[in-house]
């Protein structure tokens, strides 16, 4: 149960980071949401693997 909770906390942190970047970038077209998400998800699972 504890691992599930930390798992969820990590996901919430992930979403928070995403929203911060969105706010910083505003509605700028040069910002690619898909690329950002791909990079974050890749990093998230790579760190999880350790």
C-alpha positions as CSV (number, residue, x, y, z in Angstrom):
1,X,0.0,0.0,0.0
2,X,2.8,2.4,0.9
3,X,4.5,1.9,-2.5
4,X,1.2,2.7,-4.2
5,X,1.0,6.0,-2.2
6,X,4.6,7.1,-3.1
7,X,3.8,6.1,-6.7
8,X,0.8,8.4,-6.7
9,X,2.8,11.2,-5.0
10,X,5.4,10.9,-7.8
11,X,2.7,11.2,-10.4
12,X,1.2,14.3,-8.7
13,X,4.7,15.9,-8.7
14,X,4.9,15.1,-12.4
15,X,1.6,16.8,-13.1
16,X,2.7,19.8,-11.0
17,X,5.9,20.2,-12.9
18,X,4.0,20.0,-16.2
19,X,1.6,22.8,-15.1
20,X,4.5,25.0,-14.0
21,X,6.2,24.6,-17.4
22,X,2.9,25.3,-19.1
23,X,2.4,28.5,-17.2
24,X,6.0,29.7,-17.8
25,X,5.7,29.0,-21.5
26,X,2.2,30.5,-21.8
27,X,0.5,29.8,-25.0
28,X,3.7,30.0,-27.1
29,X,3.6,27.8,-30.2
30,X,7.3,26.9,-29.9
31,X,6.4,24.9,-26.8
32,X,5.7,21.3,-27.7
33,X,3.5,19.6,-25.2
34,X,4.0,16.2,-26.8
35,X,7.8,16.4,-26.7
36,X,7.7,17.6,-23.1
37,X,5.5,14.8,-22.0
38,X,7.6,12.2,-23.9
39,X,10.7,13.5,-22.2
40,X,9.1,13.6,-18.7
41,X,7.6,10.1,-19.1
42,X,10.9,8.7,-20.3
43,X,12.8,10.3,-17.4
44,X,10.2,9.2,-15.0
45,X,10.4,5.5,-16.0
46,X,14.2,5.7,-16.3
47,X,14.5,6.9,-12.7
48,X,11.9,4.4,-11.6
49,X,14.1,1.6,-13.0
50,X,17.0,2.4,-10.6
